[in-house]
Amino acid sequence: MVLPLFWLTHLKGHDYKAERLAELAERLRLGSLDFVFLQEFYGCWYSDSSRKGFLKLMITNGFKHRAVPPATGSFPSLWANSGLAVFSREHEVKDLTLHAFKRQSFYDKYCVNRGVCGCSTEIDGKKLWIFSIHCGPPMNVLSFFDFLPSAVQKYCDVFEHQVVELAAMINMRKGEGEVIVGGDYNCK
């Protein structure tokens, strides 16, 4: 019998999430990064305490500015938010942009809204757009779907659609200033 990871960590009694997030916040504090992009940093309907604790640690560690989605997901996601975030030490962020890709993988659709969390800032008087992104993986990198006929895999694959949508967002913002994109592209 296979149990989801959620249940395994709870049966075991501890997933050490608070400790892992504290370690990540400390390592980021010691670095010389201007911006940090996070993915899979989920808040969900039943618990947001780990994310809230990390947000406080980031402020304490000098990352005063951030762009994050609300704790809970928005339709069609019934479980979690996008899990995306952008943090900055020195540069105030504004123009929060939360965008769920129009095409979601069948296994993501009601769980998480993969997409873009973006914001703008100004550096030396010039506008800069910053996007943290999370694409669904192409079907050819998911070996557990190998049993499906290739026509079904192609039909279910949303990766190219998401990349095209992301490119359109970037091109739309390019006229306003430079664009930086960081994230989890989920590709080989």
C-alpha positions as CSV (number, residue, x, y, z in Angstrom):
1,M,0.0,0.0,0.0
2,V,1.3,3.5,-0.9
3,L,0.5,6.4,1.3
4,P,0.9,10.0,0.1
5,L,3.9,11.8,1.6
6,F,1.6,14.0,3.7
7,W,0.4,11.0,5.6
8,L,3.8,9.4,5.9
9,T,5.3,12.6,7.5
10,H,2.3,12.8,9.9
11,L,2.5,9.1,10.8
12,K,6.2,9.5,11.4
13,G,5.3,12.5,13.6
14,H,7.5,15.2,12.2
15,D,8.5,16.6,8.8
16,Y,11.0,19.1,10.2
17,K,9.5,21.8,8.0
18,A,10.0,24.6,10.6
19,E,13.7,23.6,11.0
20,R,14.2,23.3,7.2
21,L,12.7,26.7,6.6
22,A,14.7,28.3,9.4
23,E,17.9,26.9,7.8
24,L,16.9,28.2,4.4
25,A,16.2,31.7,5.8
26,E,19.5,31.7,7.6
27,R,21.4,30.7,4.5
28,L,19.7,33.4,2.5
29,R,20.6,35.9,5.2
30,L,24.3,35.0,4.9
31,G,24.2,35.4,1.1
32,S,24.5,38.6,-0.9
33,L,21.3,38.1,-2.9
34,D,19.2,41.1,-4.0
35,F,16.2,38.9,-5.0
36,V,15.0,35.5,-4.0
37,F,12.5,33.5,-6.0
38,L,10.6,30.6,-4.3
39,Q,8.4,27.9,-5.7
40,E,6.5,25.2,-3.9
41,F,6.2,27.5,-1.0
42,Y,2.5,26.6,-0.5
43,G,-0.1,28.0,1.8
44,C,-3.3,26.0,1.9
45,W,-6.7,26.0,3.4
46,Y,-5.9,23.8,6.4
47,S,-2.5,25.3,7.4
48,D,-0.4,28.4,6.7
49,S,1.7,28.5,9.8
50,S,5.0,27.3,8.2
51,R,4.7,29.9,5.5
52,K,3.8,32.7,7.9
53,G,6.8,31.8,10.1
54,F,9.2,31.9,7.2
55,L,7.8,35.2,6.1
56,K,8.6,36.6,9.5
57,L,12.1,35.1,9.4
58,M,12.8,36.7,6.0
59,I,11.8,40.2,7.4
60,T,14.1,39.6,10.4
61,N,16.9,38.5,8.1
62,G,16.7,41.7,6.1
63,F,14.4,40.8,3.2
64,K,11.9,43.6,3.9
65,H,10.0,43.5,0.7
66,R,8.0,40.6,-0.8
67,A,5.4,39.6,-3.3
68,V,3.4,36.6,-2.2
69,P,-0.1,35.2,-3.0
70,P,-2.8,35.0,-0.3
71,A,-2.6,31.9,1.9
72,T,-5.4,30.0,0.2
73,G,-5.8,29.0,-3.4
74,S,-8.2,30.5,-5.9
75,F,-10.5,28.5,-8.2
76,P,-9.9,26.1,-9.7
77,S,-7.4,25.1,-7.0
78,L,-9.2,23.8,-4.0
79,W,-6.2,22.9,-2.0
80,A,-3.2,25.4,-2.2
81,N,-2.1,28.7,-3.5
82,S,0.5,29.0,-6.3
83,G,3.4,28.4,-3.9
84,L,5.3,31.3,-5.5
85,A,7.1,34.2,-3.9
86,V,9.6,37.0,-4.6
87,F,11.7,38.5,-1.8
88,S,14.0,41.6,-1.9
89,R,16.4,43.1,0.6
90,E,16.5,46.7,-0.6
91,H,14.1,47.2,-3.5
92,E,10.5,48.0,-2.7
93,V,8.1,45.8,-4.7
94,K,4.8,46.9,-6.2
95,D,2.4,46.0,-8.9
96,L,1.8,42.5,-7.5
97,T,0.8,40.2,-10.4
98,L,-0.6,36.8,-9.7
99,H,-1.4,34.7,-12.8
100,A,-2.5,31.1,-13.0
101,F,-1.7,29.5,-16.3
102,K,-4.9,28.9,-18.4
103,R,-4.0,25.3,-19.1
104,Q,-3.2,23.2,-16.0
105,S,-2.2,19.6,-15.8
106,F,-5.0,17.2,-15.0
107,Y,-3.2,16.3,-11.8
108,D,-2.7,19.9,-10.8
109,K,-6.0,21.5,-11.8
110,Y,-7.8,21.3,-8.5
111,C,-4.7,21.1,-6.2
112,V,-2.4,24.0,-7.1
113,N,-2.5,26.9,-9.6
114,R,0.9,26.8,-11.4
115,G,1.7,30.1,-12.9
116,V,3.5,33.4,-12.1
117,C,3.9,35.6,-9.1
118,G,5.4,38.9,-10.2
119,C,6.1,42.4,-9.1
120,S,7.8,45.5,-10.3
121,T,10.5,47.6,-8.6
122,E,12.8,50.4,-9.6
123,I,16.6,50.3,-9.7
124,D,18.5,53.5,-10.5
125,G,15.2,55.1,-11.8
126,K,14.5,52.2,-14.2
127,K,11.5,49.9,-13.9
128,L,12.3,46.2,-13.5
129,W,9.7,43.4,-13.6
130,I,10.5,40.2,-11.6
131,F,8.6,37.0,-12.1
132,S,8.8,33.8,-10.0
133,I,7.3,31.0,-12.1
134,H,6.4,27.3,-11.8
135,C,5.5,25.3,-14.9
136,G,3.9,21.9,-15.0
137,P,6.5,19.3,-16.2
138,P,6.4,18.1,-19.8
139,M,4.8,14.6,-19.9
140,N,8.1,13.1,-21.3
141,V,9.9,13.8,-18.0
142,L,7.2,12.0,-15.9
143,S,8.1,8.3,-16.3
144,F,5.0,7.2,-14.3
145,F,2.9,8.2,-17.3
146,D,4.9,6.1,-19.8
147,F,2.1,3.5,-20.0
148,L,-0.1,6.1,-21.8
149,P,-0.2,6.1,-25.5
150,S,1.9,9.0,-27.0
151,A,-1.2,10.7,-28.4
152,V,-2.7,10.8,-24.9
153,Q,0.5,12.1,-23.5
154,K,0.7,14.9,-26.1
155,Y,-3.0,15.8,-25.4
156,C,-2.3,16.0,-21.6
157,D,0.9,17.9,-21.9
158,V,0.5,21.6,-20.9
159,F,4.1,22.6,-20.7
160,E,4.4,24.3,-24.1
161,H,1.1,26.1,-23.6
162,Q,2.4,27.5,-20.3
163,V,5.7,28.6,-21.8
164,V,3.9,30.4,-24.6
165,E,1.7,32.1,-22.0
166,L,4.7,33.1,-20.0
167,A,6.5,34.5,-23.1
168,A,3.4,36.6,-23.8
169,M,3.5,38.0,-20.3
170,I,7.2,38.8,-20.6
171,N,6.8,40.5,-24.0
172,M,3.9,42.6,-22.6
173,R,6.1,43.9,-19.8
174,K,9.3,44.4,-21.8
175,G,8.0,47.7,-23.1
176,E,7.8,49.0,-19.5
177,G,11.4,47.9,-18.5
178,E,13.7,45.0,-18.1
179,V,12.3,41.6,-17.0
180,I,13.9,38.9,-14.8
181,V,12.4,35.5,-14.7
182,G,13.4,32.8,-12.2
183,G,11.7,29.6,-11.2
184,D,11.0,25.9,-11.6
185,Y,10.6,25.2,-15.3
186,N,10.3,21.4,-14.6
187,C,12.2,20.3,-17.6
188,K,15.2,18.1,-18.4
